[in-house]
C-alpha cells in the first residue's frame, strides 16, 4: 500500500520537518538520523489519541446502509460514510462491523452495539485520518468496568511493549448516540510506519477454529459428521450454521446460539428444559432484566450447582477443593487444536503448515518472507540462537504483562490468537491485541483462581506447545528477567499506587459518558461496582505475584497443594467485572 498519504505537502509541515531534521542531524548521523527522523514524521495522528481525553466520533452514513449493516452484521461488509473526529471531517471513508465470537453473540441477542472498523483509505488510497489508515472502535463487550482493555494496554505500555494508540471515544451515528467505546489504532500500515519505520512484516495469527466457529453461519461440520455423545464445544465458542448437539447435551458456559439455530430439548435454549447441574442463569428476557444483559451462564457469588460442588472452583488449577488437593487436570490441553502455526510450533519447511500465520498477514508477503518466519520457528523449536531469532527482551516484557493480566483469550489459551507477530530480518516479536477479556474474563472459574494464576506455568499445561514462552523460560537468565519484569508491574505499577490513580482518573473521565450511554451492556451501578472490583483484583494479583516470586506461593500448579496459602479473592466476583458470554 502506498505510504504517500502519510505526508501531505503542506508548507507549514514541511518547514517544521526541516527544522526537526536539522536538530536530529546535529545529534545523529547516517542511518540513526534517518530512523530517528522516521519516528518523528510518522506520528501526526498521535494528538487524536489522548489517553485522558474522550475522542468525539460522529459517523454519517445513509440510513439504508446503516439499516443493512445492523440487519446483516456477520457479513462485515464495508459501507460508505463520512467521519468527524474531534470536529475534523474525513470524507469518503468506509465502515463495517468487526469481531469473532463477540460479533456473533451480539448479533444473536437484541443489542445493536457492534464493534466497528473505519477504513479511511478504502476508496482513495491517498486519504487518511492525519496519517492513520484504519480506526478500530471496540464496544467493550463483556466488560462491565469499561476499562479492562484500557488498563491492560496501559500495563503493556508501562512495560515498554509496543501497543496501538488507545483512548476512549464517544460515538454517534447520524446524530444519535451509540455509546462510550474504546478507540484503537489498527495495527496495520500506519502502525508499522509509526513504530517500525515501515520495515518488517506483521501477522495476526488466527486458526480456522476461531474464524469458523466464532462466527455464526461461517462454517459447517463435514456432511454426516456429528459430535460424540457428551462432548461440548470449548467455552466461549459459537456454533456453525446448521450444526446441532446431541440430545440432552448442554451449552458450555458463556456460549450463545446464533440467531435461528434450533437445538434438541434440554439444551438450555430459552423456552426449553435446562439439564440438571448446568447452572444456567435466566436470560435477560426471562428475568425481566433489561439493564444488564450479561448472558446466560455465569457463576454466582457463593452459589454453586451440584456439579460445581463436586468439581470445586478449579480442579485443573490445583487450588483447594473442599480441603482436598486435586492437582492440575489441564482442561485446556484436552481442547487444544494442533498445527496451523498460531502456536508458533515448528512443523516442517512447508509454508502450508503455517496457514494460521501466512493467511493472516497484514501485508502482501513473498516466499522469502515465509522462509524467514519458518527459519525463526525452527530455531525457536531447537532453542538455538534465541537472541538472533527472537527479540528476547521485547518478548519477555510482553509475557510478563500477559501473565500479570491473566488473559487466557490469547496466545496463552487453547484458541492461541489475539496477538500480532512482527518479523524483521528473521527476528520475531509478539505484540498484544484484543484485551477485553483480561483479568480473568476467560476460562477462569472464580477470582481466587485468577488472582493466583501461576506465573511460571500461566498457560494451564499448554506451555510445551507454546515455544515462544517455554524456550525462553528454559534459560535461567531469561527466566530471571521475566521475573524482574513481573515484579516491576506488581511493585511499581500497582504497589506504587499508579494503577489506582489511573483508574480513578479514567473513572472520572468517562463517568458522564457511561451515565448517558445509549446502548450500554451494563447499568451505571454495575459499572461503578465493576471499577471497584477491578481495582481490588489488581491489588490482589500484585500481592499473589510478589508471593510467588518470593516462594511463599508456588509459582507452578504442579508444586501446589492443599496446604498452600493462596491470596483470598473470594469477596470479589469475576462476573461483576464482566466475563466471556456476558454482555
Secondary structure, 3 states (H helix, E strand, C coil): CCCHHHCCCCHHHHHHHHHHHHHHHHHCCHHHHHHHHHHHHCCHHHHHCCCCCCEEEEEECCHHHHHHHHHCHHHCCCEEEEEEECCEEEEEEEEEEECCHHHHHHHCCCCCCCEEEEECCCCCCCCCECCECEEEEECCCCCCCCCHHHHHHHHHHHCCCCCCCEEEEEEEECCEEEEEEEEEECCCHHHHHHHHCCCCEEECCCCHHHHHHCCCCCCCCCCCCCCCCCCCCCCCCCCCCCCCCCCCCCCCCCCCCCCCCCCCCCCCCCCCCCCCCCCCCCCHHHHCCCCCCCCCCCCECCECCHHHHHHCCCCCCCCCECCECCCCCCHHHHHCCCCCCCCCCCCCCCHHHHHHHHCCECCCCCHHHHHHHHHHHHHHHHCCCHHHHECHHHHHHHHHHHHHCCCCCCCCCCCCCCEEEEEECCEEEEEECCCCCCCCCCCCCCHHHHHCCCCCCCCCCCHHHCHHHHHHHCCHHHHHHHHHHHHHHHHHHHCCCHHHHHHHHHHHHHHHHHHCCCCCCCCHHHHHHHHHHHHHHHHHHHHHHHHHHHCCCCCCHHHCCCCCCCCCCCCCCHHHHCCCCCC
